[in-house]
Amino acid sequence: MVLHALVVQHEGGGTSYTVDYDSDDGEETLKVQLFSLTGVLPENQKLVGLSDIRNGQRFLTLVEKEEEKEEEEQERTISQDPSTGISPGLDLKRIAILDEELARALELEDAVHANSYPPQRAFSHTRSVREAFESELLPYFHRWAMYEDVARQNAARATLSLDELEEDALVALAREGKRDVSLAEKADAMLLQLLYWFKKSFKWVDQPDCDVCGSASVRTGMGSPTREELAFEANRVELFRCRNCKREIRFPRYNDPMKLLETRSGRCGEWANCFTLYCRALGFQTRLVLDFTDHLWTECFSSSLNRWVHLDPCEAVFDKPLLYEQGWEKKLTYVIAFGDDGVYDVTKRYTRDWNAVLLRRTKAPESVVHEVVTTLTAKARVSKSSKELELLRLRDAKELVELATTLPPGSNQIHLPGRQTGSEAWRLLRGEIGSSQDDGAAAAAEGSSSSSAGGYSNTLRLCVDEHVSKVYAALGSLLKSSEPARVTRLWRRVLEKLKSQPFKSRKELFGKGLWLKEECALPLLQALGLRRDVQETGQVLISLDGDPVVTALVMPVALQLLAYLSNELEKHISPNLNLKLLSQGRRRLSGGQTCASNEQLPLEIASAAFDGVHTTKWGEPKGAVGGWIEYRLVCDCSTSAEMLVGYQITSAEDSPERDPWNWVVEGSNDGGQTWMCLDIRKGEMFEERLLKKTYEISQEKQKSYSIFRFRCLSVRDPVSQSRLQISCIDLFVK
C-alpha cells in the first residue's frame, strides 16, 4: 500500500482539498473520494496529473466535463433558494452521495411500475402522491428529537448498570479468547450485551393480563386516549376485558420513550422505540427503522465492522437483516431508517430479491421516494457543521455502495426462524410464523462469532476453559481442609460479597478466622486472580491481583462449583461419586476444540457446554435423536491423547423434556473416522434443573484417545419437540 496526501485543486469550484489516496486502490476509488467532497459525479471528473502522482507528485487538478456544468449550476441555484428548505451548500447530489445504481435506475424503476400494473394503477406524479408518502414518514422523522433529549437519555442511563454491562461485554469477549480488545470491539460487545439485557428486562404484550386478578383478557376494541395518555404520545388505546372479573383494561400505545422506561412493556413499536433511546443514551450512532409491512427495529453503526448493523430487540437478533424476508416470509415494500442526520431508504439491505420488492412498492414512484428522503435528510442536516457534513458524506457514500451491491434472487439462501415473540395465534394471524418452527430451532447458518444471532452452525470452536479446570483443581485442594463442608460454605459467602462489588475494584476486609488463612484456599484465590493480605489487626484483606476481567470471568464458575461442592459435602459424610473425581485429584480437560451436529446461535453454541457457566448452554435444534458434540485435543508432542476416567453432565435451566435420556460416550484416534464406545447410559433422569451428575468410565474402557464424543440417542421426550440442550459437560482424565 502506497499512501499519498494529495492536494486537489477543483478547477471551476475554486477550492482545494486534501485527500489521503492509496495508489493500490486505483483511479475509481479516488474519484469516489472526490465525489463525496465536491459533488461532481465520478463519470464527470477529469483528473489532470494523475500519472505524475504515482511518481511521487502530491498535486492534482480536478476538471469537470463541460456538458455537466449547466445542470450542476441549475441544481446549485435550487439548493440556495430559501423556498426549497435546503440550506446553501447542501445540493441534492451532495446529499444523495454516490448511489449510482439509484441515480441511473429511477426512470427505469418508474417504468417498471407503470408497465407492471393496469393503467389505473400507474402513478401520476402529483403533489398528493408525494405528500401522502411524506406524511407516513413525518411522525418518525419528528420523533427523533425525543431520542436526542438529554433528560430522556439521562433517565435511560439511570436504569442501567454500566459497570455490569461493561463487565458482561468483556467477559463475553474473554470467553472467545479475546483479552486485548480495541475500543471499537468493546463498544460492539457492550451493544450486544445491551440487546440481551433489554430482551430480558422488557415485557411483550399481546393481550394484557388483568392487573387486579391476574387473569387473561380478550380484546374488545379501541378507546379514546385520555389527556394524560396523550401527554406521552399515546394516540391509540386498545381496550380489553378480563375473562374472569370482566374489568375493562386499557392498553395505551405510548410513543414517548420516557414513559416506556416506566411501563417496560408493549409490542414491536414500544420495544424498538425504547431500545433506540437506550442506544442513543450510550452514545451509539443509531437509527429507528420503519418497515411498512408493520414492524420496527433499530440500526447502529458498528465502528469495528465499519458499517450499519441491524438489531431487533424483540427477537434479540443482531446483524441478521434477512430475518424478515427469509425467516418471517414477509413481503417487504419500504424499509426506511430515521436518524438525527437524515432519513434513508435501506430496503435493499433487507432483501435478496429487489425486483420482487420493487413491484410491490406502489405507494409512490421511486423518484418521489428518493426526493422525499433526500429533502428530509437536508432538513435534518441544516444545523450540522461543515466537518460533520463531510464525515456524513463519506459514510453515506460507503453505505450506498453496500446497498447497491445486491445479490441475485436465491443467492445466500440461509435458514432463518419465523417470528418468536408473541403468541402463536397472534403470529399466525400476521403470517410471520415462517415455514418451520420447531420451537425456534430453525435459524441462520451464517457467521460464527458472538455477534451472530438467531441461527445454527457446526463451526469448530476453541474452548477457552482453562480457568474452569483451575477452579476444579482448587476445589480438590479445598477438600483437604480440616472442615471442608464449613470452609466451602464460608468461601462461597466471601466470593458472593466480592462479586456484588464493581468488577474493576473488588476488595473486602474480612474477620480473623483461620479458615481465611489456610493454605488449602490459596489455589482458589490464585485461580480467581485474587490475593490475600493479613493485616496487623489479624483481619484478612481479599483484593484483585491482576486483570479484573479474569476475576470476572472465573467468579461465576467458582461460585457455582462451590455451591455444588457445599451441597454434596452436606448430603454425604464420606466422598460420594460426585466428589470422587475431585478428591482423587483427577484433571479436567481444557484448552481443546469443539464442534457439534448443530448449535443455536448466538449463545447456545458448542463451546458453551465447556465454559463452566450454568446460565449458558449448548442447544441442538435437531438433536433430540442423534445430536452429538465432540471435544478435540489440540494435539502437540505432550498431549496427543488422554485417558478419560469420568465425566459430568449438568442439565439446563429449563425445559426438562430436552434433557439427554439415552446416550453414548465415544473416543477416536483417527480424526473421527472410527469410534470406540467408552460408556453407554439409558434412562438417565435429571430430577432438577442445573443438576450435575457424575459418571465413571469402566476400567477396561480407559484407553487414550485424541477426540471424545457425546452422542445423544434420545432426549427425555423426543415426541413433543426436536431439541437437545445441556448446560455443562466436564471431562476428567488421569
Phi and psi in degrees as a GROMACS rama.xvg file:
@    title "Ramachandran Plot"
@    xaxis  label "Phi"
@    yaxis  label "Psi"
@TYPE xy
-118.251  114.268  VAL-2
-101.458  128.629  LEU-3
-117.263  137.312  HIS-4
-94.5161  97.5118  ALA-5
-91.3064  140.474  LEU-6
-101.302  112.757  VAL-7
-104.222  121.633  VAL-8
-95.0879  118.228  GLN-9
-87.4514  101.55  HIS-10
-70.2868  125.213  GLU-11
99.052  -34.2834  GLY-12
-86.3753  -22.9033  GLY-13
69.5995  23.3299  GLY-14
-129.97  145.607  THR-15
-107.769  144.385  SER-16
-131.476  148.412  TYR-17
-105.291  126.898  THR-18
-127.028  132.09  VAL-19
-83.9863  114.653  ASP-20
-119.95  124.422  TYR-21
-95.8099  113.835  ASP-22
-63.1267  -22.0002  SER-23
-69.4997  -22.4589  ASP-24
-76.4184  -24.0004  ASP-25
92.7436  171.608  GLY-26
-66.6897  -35.1261  GLU-27
-63.8946  -40.6932  GLU-28
-63.7207  -40.3977  THR-29
-61.9386  -39.8765  LEU-30
-64.6937  -36.7389  LYS-31
-62.5781  -42.887  VAL-32
-60.3566  -42.8441  GLN-33
-69.4502  -34.5542  LEU-34
-61.5704  -43.2762  PHE-35
-66.3566  -21.1367  SER-36
-92.1868  -37.3438  LEU-37
-107.843  -21.0788  THR-38
83.0383  3.53913  GLY-39
-88.6051  121.005  VAL-40
-58.1047  145.346  LEU-41
-53.7001  -39.1037  PRO-42
-71.0881  -13.7383  GLU-43
-100.647  6.85312  ASN-44
-96.195  137.713  GLN-45
-121.946  119.5  LYS-46
-100.141  116.81  LEU-47
-100.49  125.578  VAL-48
93.6768  11.0131  GLY-49
-63.8227  -40.0585  LEU-50
-64.0626  -33.3918  SER-51
-67.2798  -30.1683  ASP-52
-59.7163  -42.4466  ILE-53
-66.3773  -16.2766  ARG-54
-96.6579  13.3743  ASN-55
108.726  -10.5979  GLY-56
-67.2031  142.914  GLN-57
-110.348  13.7656  ARG-58
-126.579  147.468  PHE-59
-147.083  145.013  LEU-60
-113.465  130.298  THR-61
-103.925  120.862  LEU-62
-115.392  132.192  VAL-63
-84.9996  138.632  GLU-64
-66.9866  139.422  LYS-65
-61.2822  -35.2467  GLU-66
-67.7234  -14.1786  GLU-67
-99.7388  -10.1411  GLU-68
-64.2603  -41.4214  LYS-69
-64.019  -44.1987  GLU-70
-64.0509  -39.8247  GLU-71
-61.9127  -40.4269  GLU-72
-67.1227  -37.4437  GLU-73
-63.4953  -43.5681  GLN-74
-68.4623  -34.0672  GLU-75
-64.9654  -37.0922  ARG-76
-66.038  -42.035  THR-77
-60.9314  -43.7658  ILE-78
-65.9773  -22.4524  SER-79
-92.9077  -2.69885  GLN-80
-81.0316  117.361  ASP-81
-56.685  -25.5498  PRO-82
-69.3205  -18.0025  SER-83
-79.0494  -18.3752  THR-84
80.0683  8.85105  GLY-85
-111.722  127.396  ILE-86
-72.244  156.477  SER-87
-54.8763  140.372  PRO-88
89.4269  -10.1274  GLY-89
-107.508  58.6572  LEU-90
-67.6239  161.628  ASP-91
-61.4102  -37.5613  LEU-92
-66.9523  -37.3752  LYS-93
-68.149  -31.8911  ARG-94
-75.1492  -40.5166  ILE-95
-76.7461  -6.87552  ALA-96
8.83375  107.706  ILE-97
71.4749  4.51036  LEU-98
-77.6058  78.8541  ASP-99
-61.1331  -40.6285  GLU-100
-62.2261  -42.9868  GLU-101
-66.0788  -45.2741  LEU-102
-59.0593  -36.6099  ALA-103
-90.2358  -15.3751  ARG-104
-106.892  -4.70538  ALA-105
-58.0322  -47.6918  LEU-106
-65.0094  -41.3144  GLU-107
-62.9604  -42.5248  LEU-108
-67.3232  -37.425  GLU-109
-63.2332  -37.9972  ASP-110
-66.4778  -37.5024  ALA-111
-59.9296  -44.5767  VAL-112
-58.533  -48.6528  HIS-113
-63.3961  -35.832  ALA-114
-87.978  -12.1005  ASN-115
-93.6659  -8.21568  SER-116
-129.523  157.479  TYR-117
-57.3967  160.334  PRO-118
-53.1867  -36.6444  PRO-119
-68.6459  -16.937  GLN-120
-91.698  -13.4654  ARG-121
-64.8709  149.383  ALA-122
-78.8781  143.349  PHE-123
-108.779  128.125  SER-124
-77.7263  76.8762  HIS-125
-109.132  162.334  THR-126
-61.5317  -32.459  ARG-127
-64.4163  -35.493  SER-128
-64.2865  -45.9747  VAL-129
-63.4526  -44.9968  ARG-130
-65.2973  -37.0712  GLU-131
-65.5357  -42.4839  ALA-132
-68.0308  -43.068  PHE-133
-63.6157  -35.4644  GLU-134
-63.6408  -26.8508  SER-135
-75.2209  -23.7885  GLU-136
-92.0567  -29.7486  LEU-137
-58.4532  -40.2942  LEU-138
-58.305  -37.8069  PRO-139
-77.4013  -33.0337  TYR-140
-62.7587  -44.4685  PHE-141
-75.92  -25.5962  HIS-142
-64.6694  -25.2782  ARG-143
-58.9384  -27.4504  TRP-144
-58.1934  -29.221  ALA-145
-68.9329  -33.6001  MET-146
-71.6695  -25.3957  TYR-147
-89.6229  -5.40545  GLU-148
-68.1814  125.751  ASP-149
-62.8019  -40.918  VAL-150
-61.9958  -42.1183  ALA-151
-67.9725  -40.6554  ARG-152
-63.8487  -42.1005  GLN-153
-62.1522  -39.9971  ASN-154
-64.3761  -39.3167  ALA-155
-65.484  -45.9713  ALA-156
-62.7106  -31.6426  ARG-157
-65.9182  -22.201  ALA-158
-89.2295  -2.88179  THR-159
-108.215  150.757  LEU-160
-103.138  98.6527  SER-161
-63.2799  -32.402  LEU-162
-63.5799  -44.4993  ASP-163
-67.8498  -36.987  GLU-164
-64.0274  -43.6539  LEU-165
-65.5029  -41.7642  GLU-166
-60.4681  -48.0407  GLU-167
-60.5429  -38.9875  ASP-168
-65.6095  -46.5303  ALA-169
-68.9194  -35.7916  LEU-170
-66.6516  -41.1894  VAL-171
-60.4206  -41.0619  ALA-172
-66.8882  -40.0392  LEU-173
-63.8669  -33.8888  ALA-174
-66.4583  -19.151  ARG-175
-94.2238  4.26074  GLU-176
84.9612  14.2343  GLY-177
-103.638  107.23  LYS-178
-104.97  -50.4194  ARG-179
-92.031  94.6017  ASP-180
-111.403  153.288  VAL-181
-78.0771  166.734  SER-182
-61.8243  -35.7273  LEU-183
-66.3602  -42.6772  ALA-184
-64.4279  -40.4736  GLU-185
-63.6887  -41.885  LYS-186
-62.4754  -43.4283  ALA-187
-64.658  -38.1106  ASP-188
-65.8639  -38.009  ALA-189
-67.3037  -37.6805  MET-190
-61.7093  -41.5202  LEU-191
-66.3811  -41.0466  LEU-192
-67.1603  -35.1263  GLN-193
-60.5908  -41.5802  LEU-194
-60.8121  -45.9761  LEU-195
-67.6149  -40.9032  TYR-196
-61.3749  -43.0691  TRP-197
-64.1326  -39.8753  PHE-198
-58.5441  -37.0009  LYS-199
-80.2217  -26.8508  LYS-200
-96.2824  -14.4927  SER-201
-103.551  147.653  PHE-202
-109.329  131.427  LYS-203
-83.8959  136.424  TRP-204
-129.902  110.859  VAL-205
-83.9159  -60.6801  ASP-206
-131.716  117.531  GLN-207
-65.3828  141.842  PRO-208
-75.2391  154.788  ASP-209
-66.6773  128.809  CYS-210
-82.7809  3.75881  ASP-211
-102.003  -55.2386  VAL-212
-107.857  -8.95766  CYS-213
80.8039  4.81421  GLY-214
-78.2505  163.109  SER-215
-70.5576  162.091  ALA-216
-125.722  169.872  SER-217
-129.012  140.886  VAL-218
-73.8335  139.222  ARG-219
-118.872  -13.0962  THR-220
148.079  -155.91  GLY-221
-115.603  151.013  MET-222
-125.003  170.506  GLY-223
-88.6939  133.844  SER-224
-69.3053  145.07  PRO-225
-80.8379  171.523  THR-226
-61.1282  -40.272  ARG-227
-66.0349  -40.2901  GLU-228
-66.1098  -39.8955  GLU-229
-64.8487  -30.0555  LEU-230
-62.4151  -23.9322  ALA-231
-110.942  30.4846  PHE-232
63.7055  30.132  GLU-233
-91.5567  82.6047  ALA-234
-78.5068  -18.1312  ASN-235
-120.171  137.41  ARG-236
-130.728  119.846  VAL-237
-91.7419  140.792  GLU-238
-110.411  137.891  LEU-239
-133.858  162.319  PHE-240
-129.562  132.994  ARG-241
-63.7207  131.997  CYS-242
-68.8365  -22.3483  ARG-243
-96.4638  -64.018  ASN-244
-93.8441  -0.149997  CYS-245
65.2567  15.6176  LYS-246
-73.4722  141.826  ARG-247
-77.6262  137.85  GLU-248
-121.128  128.487  ILE-249
-98.9991  138.016  ARG-250
-127.302  86.3417  PHE-251
-69.8614  136.08  PRO-252
-93.2984  82.59  ARG-253
-67.3432  138.761  TYR-254
-108.784  -9.90281  ASN-255
-85.2298  115.194  ASP-256
-63.4589  -21.5738  PRO-257
-61.1551  -42.3697  MET-258
-69.0411  -34.866  LYS-259
-68.2335  -26.0974  LEU-260
-61.697  -25.9452  LEU-261
-88.1652  -48.2741  GLU-262
-76.7816  -36.681  THR-263
50.2613  45.6055  ARG-264
-156.566  160.815  SER-265
146.088  -164.056  GLY-266
-111.977  -160.893  ARG-267
-57.4156  -34.4578  CYS-268
-61.6906  -47.3199  GLY-269
-67.5704  -40.4762  GLU-270
-61.6677  -51.9473  TRP-271
-65.5308  -37.719  ALA-272
-60.9048  -50.86  ASN-273
-71.4941  -40.4358  CYS-274
-64.3684  -37.2575  PHE-275
-61.0579  -40.0393  THR-276
-61.5837  -43.437  LEU-277
-59.807  -42.4902  TYR-278
-62.4334  -42.8082  CYS-279
-67.7201  -37.3691  ARG-280
-63.0137  -27.9923  ALA-281
-93.2104  6.47641  LEU-282
88.0537  10.1023  GLY-283
-78.5763  142.607  PHE-284
-68.2198  120.336  GLN-285
-133.957  150.159  THR-286
-133.896  145.661  ARG-287
-94.9772  130.026  LEU-288
-112.209  125.195  VAL-289
-105.121  123.093  LEU-290
-102.019  120.187  ASP-291
-62.9204  -14.5086  PHE-292
-92.3353  27.8399  THR-293
78.3367  63.519  ASP-294
-159.765  156.724  HIS-295
-137.204  148.989  LEU-296
-152.681  -164.933  TRP-297
-129.368  149.571  THR-298
-123.067  143.206  GLU-299
-130.783  150.409  CYS-300
-87.008  122.499  PHE-301
-90.7616  118.545  SER-302
-70.3811  -33.9654  SER-303
-74.112  -34.9828  SER-304
-89.8077  -15.3067  LEU-305
58.7015  44.3642  ASN-306
-163.953  169.655  ARG-307
-79.5462  138.483  TRP-308
-121.9  150.369  VAL-309
-90.6337  134.582  HIS-310
-133.416  123.232  LEU-311
-109.506  104.319  ASP-312
-66.5539  -28.8962  PRO-313
-62.9037  -40.7473  CYS-314
-98.5866  -6.71419  GLU-315
55.4854  44.7849  ALA-316
-109.981  133.685  VAL-317
-119.169  124.664  PHE-318
58.3997  46.0209  ASP-319
-127.096  71.0359  LYS-320
-64.5619  -20.2097  PRO-321
-86.7541  6.40073  LEU-322
-54.2777  -42.2922  LEU-323
-78.0644  -44.052  TYR-324
-72.0777  -44.6417  GLU-325
-94.9296  -29.0204  GLN-326
-91.0001  -56.0104  GLY-327
-80.0433  -14.2914  TRP-328
61.7184  40.4926  GLU-329
-79.4228  145.758  LYS-330
-96.7749  84.9139  LYS-331
-65.4668  150.926  LEU-332
-126.446  -70.6815  THR-333
-123.247  130.494  TYR-334
-123.768  110.445  VAL-335
-117.801  131.449  ILE-336
-106.903  139.372  ALA-337
-121.547  127.331  PHE-338
-135.517  178.965  GLY-339
-73.254  -9.5887  ASP-340
-113.92  9.80435  ASP-341
149.347  -177.053  GLY-342
-121.977  137.402  VAL-343
-135.176  135.877  TYR-344
-88.2061  102.945  ASP-345
-109.31  22.3885  VAL-346
-54.9436  -38.8069  THR-347
-63.4976  -22.4752  LYS-348
-68.3472  -24.5764  ARG-349
-108.419  13.746  TYR-350
-139.298  152.995  THR-351
-117.865  12.4829  ARG-352
-137.939  70.0834  ASP-353
-61.0804  -36.7969  TRP-354
-62.6182  -40.147  ASN-355
-67.6526  -40.0665  ALA-356
-63.2453  -41.329  VAL-357
-59.1384  -37.8444  LEU-358
-68.4743  -22.8001  LEU-359
-91.6581  -5.99185  ARG-360
-86.4547  80.09  ARG-361
-104.808  2.68146  THR-362
-74.5264  -32.4733  LYS-363
-161.335  151.079  ALA-364
-63.7146  156.125  PRO-365
-61.4297  -33.8309  GLU-366
-64.4688  -34.9973  SER-367
-70.9364  -42.403  VAL-368
-57.6207  -46.1736  VAL-369
-62.6756  -41.6294  HIS-370
-65.4453  -41.1378  GLU-371
-66.005  -49.2188  VAL-372
-67.3275  -32.9397  VAL-373
-67.1325  -43.3674  THR-374
-65.4915  -43.6861  THR-375
-64.495  -36.374  LEU-376
-63.9007  -41.4341  THR-377
-59.9606  -41.8171  ALA-378
-64.5927  -38.7177  LYS-379
-67.5714  -24.3976  ALA-380
-101.942  6.74419  ARG-381
-56.2602  -40.8947  VAL-382
-91.0759  4.1664  SER-383
-74.9293  145.938  LYS-384
-74.7939  165.149  SER-385
-62.4745  -36.2828  SER-386
-65.0344  -43.7251  LYS-387
-62.2546  -40.4413  GLU-388
-63.8363  -39.2341  LEU-389
-63.872  -43.1405  GLU-390
-64.707  -39.5493  LEU-391
-64.6834  -39.3241  LEU-392
-63.3792  -41.3643  ARG-393
-66.3624  -43.1945  LEU-394
-65.491  -43.948  ARG-395
-64.6803  -36.7247  ASP-396
-60.1159  -44.7666  ALA-397
-64.5215  -41.312  LYS-398
-65.9815  -39.591  GLU-399
-68.8345  -30.5953  LEU-400
-64.901  -43.4691  VAL-401
-61.4502  -44.3263  GLU-402
-66.7245  -32.0357  LEU-403
-73.9033  -20.9257  ALA-404
-85.9475  71.1991  THR-405
-88.5089  147.389  THR-406
-90.9147  153.257  LEU-407
-69.0524  157.747  PRO-408
-55.0821  138.233  PRO-409
88.5098  -13.738  GLY-410
-80.0405  153.881  SER-411
53.9163  40.5813  ASN-412
-71.8855  113.585  GLN-413
-119.025  155.968  ILE-414
-94.459  109.325  HIS-415
-113.419  150.374  LEU-416
-77.863  158.026  PRO-417
-70.0794  178.11  GLY-418
-62.4219  138.581  ARG-419
-103.319  -31.6085  GLN-420
-82.5703  147.501  THR-421
93.2445  158.878  GLY-422
-66.521  157.445  SER-423
-61.6191  -39.105  GLU-424
-63.2591  -41.094  ALA-425
-66.2204  -40.8278  TRP-426
-68.5495  -38.4064  ARG-427
-64.1986  -40.1627  LEU-428
-60.9873  -36.2753  LEU-429
-84.1918  -10.048  ARG-430
69.6661  32.8013  GLY-431
-117.298  17.4002  GLU-432
-81.1152  -12.7697  ILE-433
82.2925  179.326  GLY-434
-85.9932  -19.684  SER-435
-148.377  124.386  SER-436
-96.9078  -63.9666  GLN-437
45.997  46.8043  ASP-438
57.6069  33.4994  ASP-439
82.5454  12.1238  GLY-440
-74.0591  -39.3385  ALA-441
-67.7775  130.53  ALA-442
-162.273  -173.532  ALA-443
-80.0597  144.558  ALA-444
-111.901  30.5782  ALA-445
-108.189  132.622  GLU-446
82.3379  153.614  GLY-447
-139.411  8.52211  SER-448
-89.1438  175.711  SER-449
-66.1689  -17.0568  SER-450
-83.0835  -5.69661  SER-451
-78.9747  148.138  SER-452
-147.272  144.072  ALA-453
77.0191  37.7736  GLY-454
-153.728  -171.413  GLY-455
-139.745  159.669  TYR-456
-164.204  158.269  SER-457
-115.518  43.7052  ASN-458
-63.9727  142.812  THR-459
-75.9761  123.634  LEU-460
-122.342  146.831  ARG-461
-80.3372  136.236  LEU-462
-93.1679  106.81  CYS-463
-89.6622  81.2693  VAL-464
-136.523  18.8909  ASP-465
-59.748  -35.1716  GLU-466
-64.7452  -30.522  HIS-467
-66.374  -43.7641  VAL-468
-63.6933  -36.1976  SER-469
-65.4112  -38.0543  LYS-470
-66.7355  -42.0888  VAL-471
-58.6995  -45.4641  TYR-472
-62.8757  -38.9762  ALA-473
-65.4869  -36.7555  ALA-474
-68.1617  -31.7579  LEU-475
-61.0659  -37.832  GLY-476
-68.949  -36.0361  SER-477
-65.8014  -27.9159  LEU-478
-66.3129  -16.8719  LEU-479
-82.1791  -1.92868  LYS-480
-63.9633  157.011  SER-481
-66.7121  -28.8786  SER-482
-130.751  73.24  GLU-483
-59.5673  -37.8525  PRO-484
-65.0653  -46.7842  ALA-485
-67.7168  -44.3446  ARG-486
-65.1524  -40.5647  VAL-487
-61.8766  -43.984  THR-488
-63.2735  -40.6457  ARG-489
-70.6617  -39.1351  LEU-490
-66.9115  -30.8021  TRP-491
-62.1428  -41.3471  ARG-492
-66.4801  -37.4449  ARG-493
-59.8246  -47.5365  VAL-494
-68.6455  -34.9243  LEU-495
-62.5862  -38.9693  GLU-496
-64.0814  -44.1269  LYS-497
-69.2882  -36.8945  LEU-498
-65.4026  -27.4105  LYS-499
-75.3819  -6.28575  SER-500
-96.2382  161.761  GLN-501
-53.922  132.593  PRO-502
-66.5736  -21.614  PHE-503
-84.8294  -10.1446  LYS-504
-140.805  40.857  SER-505
-70.6289  123.594  ARG-506
-165.39  151.431  LYS-507
-157.45  142.446  GLU-508
-97.5648  125.841  LEU-509
-115.689  176.225  PHE-510
-71.198  -161.232  GLY-511
-101.717  11.0372  LYS-512
-57.4073  139.363  GLY-513
-64.5077  -29.0327  LEU-514
-61.5254  -27.1899  TRP-515
-69.2483  -26.2563  LEU-516
-100.102  -5.00375  LYS-517
-62.9889  135.752  GLU-518
-68.6878  -17.5824  GLU-519
-67.5558  -15.6195  CYS-520
-90.9219  -9.27694  ALA-521
-60.8288  -43.5906  LEU-522
-58.5679  -34.4275  PRO-523
-66.5224  -43.7428  LEU-524
-61.567  -42.979  LEU-525
-64.9211  -40.0308  GLN-526
-63.1827  -31.5196  ALA-527
-88.0228  -4.67573  LEU-528
70.465  35.5894  GLY-529
-117.05  158.594  LEU-530
-126.975  156.489  ARG-531
-121.778  123.546  ARG-532
-124.69  121.59  ASP-533
-85.4926  124.255  VAL-534
-83.5781  166.491  GLN-535
-60.3827  -28.6502  GLU-536
-76.1045  -7.5883  THR-537
93.5249  -11.8888  GLY-538
-70.3569  163.077  GLN-539
-119.848  126.285  VAL-540
-99.4634  120.342  LEU-541
-104.107  124.644  ILE-542
-146.23  171.625  SER-543
-65.0527  146.199  LEU-544
-135.854  55.0776  ASP-545
145.023  -149.513  GLY-546
-66.9697  120.106  ASP-547
-64.0127  -24.2538  PRO-548
-67.8699  -35.6588  VAL-549
-61.2241  -46.4503  VAL-550
-61.7939  -42.5864  THR-551
-63.3182  -33.8385  ALA-552
-70.2686  -41.4196  LEU-553
-84.0128  -29.4979  VAL-554
-52.957  -51.2834  MET-555
-63.991  -33.0197  PRO-556
-64.6997  -47.1975  VAL-557
-63.3696  -41.6963  ALA-558
-64.2915  -42.8945  LEU-559
-65.0245  -41.8887  GLN-560
-73.0614  -32.4729  LEU-561
-64.8006  -41.2492  LEU-562
-62.5067  -43.1909  ALA-563
-62.559  -47.7678  TYR-564
-64.3509  -42.2823  LEU-565
-61.2549  -43.5604  SER-566
-63.3347  -41.6804  ASN-567
-66.3325  -39.2086  GLU-568
-67.6407  -35.4547  LEU-569
-75.3248  -25.8081  GLU-570
-82.391  -26.6681  LYS-571
-130.577  137.049  HIS-572
-73.9327  -46.2061  ILE-573
-105.64  154.785  SER-574
-55.8755  127.011  PRO-575
-93.5698  -171.268  ASN-576
-60.8377  -38.6128  LEU-577
-63.7401  -27.0546  ASN-578
-97.1802  -11.9162  LEU-579
-60.4814  -42.3487  LYS-580
-62.1969  -33.9814  LEU-581
-78.5667  -45.8614  LEU-582
-67.7886  -27.2686  SER-583
-90.9631  5.33298  GLN-584
70.3536  28.3854  GLY-585
-67.5437  149.758  ARG-586
-99.0932  131.387  ARG-587
-82.1731  130.692  ARG-588
-64.7471  143.065  LEU-589
-155.526  165.587  SER-590
76.3448  13.9375  GLY-591
-90.3777  -164.667  GLY-592
-122.347  152.956  GLN-593
-137.33  150.411  THR-594
-147.423  164.29  CYS-595
-143.231  165.799  ALA-596
-59.9055  -33.413  SER-597
-166.82  169.846  ASN-598
-155.469  154.743  GLU-599
-102.157  112.066  GLN-600
-82.7212  152.569  LEU-601
-94.4928  -15.7684  PRO-602
-103.255  -31.8591  LEU-603
-88.3761  54.9982  GLU-604
-92.2021  166.396  ILE-605
-59.8078  -40.8049  ALA-606
-66.437  -19.0766  SER-607
-65.2031  -21.338  ALA-608
-72.4678  -14.784  ALA-609
-119.396  11.0433  PHE-610
-88.8448  -2.17546  ASP-611
75.5058  4.23421  GLY-612
-104.813  123.623  VAL-613
-72.1962  -23.8309  HIS-614
-79.898  -6.04836  THR-615
-109.44  167.231  THR-616
-160.601  160.213  LYS-617
-92.7997  126.743  TRP-618
-117.822  128.387  GLY-619
-112.996  107.991  GLU-620
-63.2561  -23.9342  PRO-621
-123.011  24.6438  LYS-622
-96.2275  11.0508  GLY-623
-58.3029  -32.5285  ALA-624
-134.25  110.407  VAL-625
96.2016  0.486757  GLY-626
-66.8683  143.225  GLY-627
-140.671  157.284  TRP-628
-140.761  137.113  ILE-629
-111.907  150.384  GLU-630
-124.484  116.817  TYR-631
-110.045  131.2  ARG-632
-68.7418  139.435  LEU-633
-82.5755  93.539  VAL-634
-71.6317  136.511  CYS-635
-140.56  -171.645  ASP-636
-65.7956  -21.5151  CYS-637
-99.4942  -20.3902  SER-638
-132.467  55.4304  THR-639
-76.9593  -20.8616  SER-640
-157.954  154.826  ALA-641
-135.801  154.217  GLU-642
-103.32  109.805  MET-643
-76.1736  127.606  LEU-644
-113.327  -17.114  VAL-645
-174.218  169.181  GLY-646
-155.148  159.248  TYR-647
-124.282  141.507  GLN-648
-120.875  131.515  ILE-649
-115.103  126.808  THR-650
-70.1308  156.926  SER-651
-77.3583  173.959  ALA-652
-80.3716  -9.80044  GLU-653
-147.322  179.755  ASP-654
48.4484  70.7406  SER-655
-59.3294  -22.3397  PRO-656
-65.0062  -15.0513  GLU-657
-94.8204  0.0921098  ARG-658
-65.2678  147.945  ASP-659
-65.2394  140.935  PRO-660
-119.415  -49.5262  TRP-661
-123.211  133.104  ASN-662
-153.949  168.197  TRP-663
-130.435  138.794  VAL-664
-109.57  129.709  VAL-665
-130.659  161.979  GLU-666
-130.742  151.672  GLY-667
-142  146.54  SER-668
-122.646  8.92427  ASN-669
-126.502  37.8698  ASP-670
73.9821  17.0249  GLY-671
93.2001  11.4179  GLY-672
-72.9608  -42.0636  GLN-673
-129.272  151.567  THR-674
-130.8  143.573  TRP-675
-111.715  134.404  MET-676
-75.6471  123.768  CYS-677
-101.732  -32.0645  LEU-678
-160.248  142.897  ASP-679
-134.869  134.926  ILE-680
-129.817  143.401  ARG-681
-134.411  137.796  LYS-682
66.7542  34.3621  GLY-683
-77.936  124.74  GLU-684
-109.264  124.811  MET-685
-98.15  99.4218  PHE-686
-71.6446  -20.3846  GLU-687
-128.511  161.193  GLU-688
-79.1822  145.022  ARG-689
56.6629  37.8814  LEU-690
-90.8713  126.83  LEU-691
-98.2763  124.476  LYS-692
-122.714  142.692  LYS-693
-110.208  141.22  THR-694
-134.061  137.378  TYR-695
-98.5323  148.966  GLU-696
-92.0534  129.544  ILE-697
-61.3652  151.324  SER-698
-55.1714  -42.9664  GLN-699
-69.5526  -16.9523  GLU-700
-96.5427  -1.95257  LYS-701
-81.0984  88.6097  GLN-702
-127.45  160.917  LYS-703
-82.1537  136.188  SER-704
-141.018  159.136  TYR-705
-100.361  -16.0406  SER-706
-134.662  135.944  ILE-707
-119.867  142.108  PHE-708
-131.444  133.13  ARG-709
-102.413  120.427  PHE-710
-121.116  118.347  ARG-711
-83.9347  119.888  CYS-712
-81.6041  -31.0411  LEU-713
-167.334  142.391  SER-714
-83.8193  176.974  VAL-715
-60.9615  -39.1886  ARG-716
-135.011  80.321  ASP-717
-72.8027  -10.3679  PRO-718
-80.1007  -40.0014  VAL-719
-74.8095  -28.959  SER-720
-158.885  176.677  GLN-721
-112.408  5.11677  SER-722
-94.2409  151.918  ARG-723
-123.946  139.907  LEU-724
-146.728  142.281  GLN-725
-139.726  133.287  ILE-726
-74.9907  -53.8612  SER-727
-140.993  145.625  CYS-728
-127.956  125.455  ILE-729
-124.385  125.906  ASP-730
-107.863  131.384  LEU-731
-117.847  136.333  PHE-732
-126.445  166.375  VAL-733
